[in-house]
């Protein structure tokens, strides 16, 4: 989400993780922010960056997808994970959203 604020005469945009539900209550935009819990400065290749993954959860089809493809290295991996989870849960009554978030977080921690 982009939050606009006014500082003097200059408008400023600030990105804030959160959720947005459309007016039909069908699609939910979720901004998932993943970052390492601990950063060890002694590790030369340690990545302390965070990854913001915009997700769209469709409540009618019970599917989770990435909002945009993005240009980061994890984009194709996240897209594959979300596709597999959505396919697995699309025919069940269990929401696909929580297993999708769990899988993304698990893959993020395993890769780091």
MOZI-V539497 format. One record per residue. N is the residue number from 1. PHI is phi in whole degrees, -180 to 180 (none if undefined). NEAR is the number of other ideal C-beta (glycine too) atoms within 12 Angstrom. D_CENTER is the distance of its C-alpha to the mean C-alpha in whole Angstrom. Layout:
BEGIN
n,phi,near,d_center
N,PHI,NEAR,D_CENTER
N,PHI,NEAR,D_CENTER
END
This chain:
BEGIN
n,phi,near,d_center
1,none,19,12
2,-108,16,15
3,-104,15,18
4,-101,13,21
5,-136,12,24
6,-108,11,28
7,-115,10,29
8,68,7,33
9,-102,6,33
10,-107,9,30
11,-75,12,27
12,-122,13,24
13,-102,13,20
14,-134,14,17
15,-86,15,14
16,-131,15,12
17,-62,22,9
18,172,19,10
19,-130,19,10
20,-136,21,13
21,-109,17,15
22,-72,15,17
23,-66,8,21
24,-89,10,22
25,59,12,19
26,-105,16,18
27,-107,23,14
28,-122,29,12
29,-93,25,9
30,-124,30,6
31,-97,27,5
32,-95,34,3
33,-110,22,6
34,-112,29,8
35,-150,19,11
36,-61,20,15
37,-72,12,17
38,-130,13,20
39,-120,15,21
40,-102,13,24
41,-63,10,26
42,-75,8,29
43,-81,12,26
44,-66,7,27
45,-100,10,24
46,-67,13,21
47,-106,21,18
48,-97,15,17
49,-75,16,15
50,-109,20,11
51,-120,29,8
52,-101,27,6
53,-116,36,3
54,-81,32,4
55,-112,38,5
56,-118,29,9
57,-106,36,10
58,-97,28,14
59,-74,19,16
60,-79,14,20
61,-95,19,19
62,57,26,16
63,-123,30,14
64,-123,40,10
65,-139,32,9
66,-78,33,7
67,-67,25,9
68,-137,17,10
69,-69,15,12
70,69,18,12
71,-115,8,14
72,-80,21,13
73,-66,13,14
74,-83,28,11
75,-60,21,10
76,-69,16,13
77,-66,23,12
78,-64,36,9
79,-63,26,11
80,-65,19,13
81,-60,33,12
82,-65,39,10
83,-64,21,14
84,-63,22,16
85,-64,33,14
86,-61,29,14
87,-64,20,18
88,-65,19,19
89,-100,26,18
90,-64,23,19
91,-101,12,23
92,-109,14,22
93,-89,8,22
94,-83,14,20
95,-62,23,16
96,-81,33,14
97,-62,29,11
98,-69,19,12
99,-62,26,13
100,-66,38,10
101,-65,27,8
102,-60,21,11
103,-64,30,11
104,-63,35,8
105,-65,24,9
106,-63,18,13
107,-63,25,13
108,-64,29,11
109,-72,17,14
110,-69,13,17
111,-72,17,16
112,-85,23,17
END
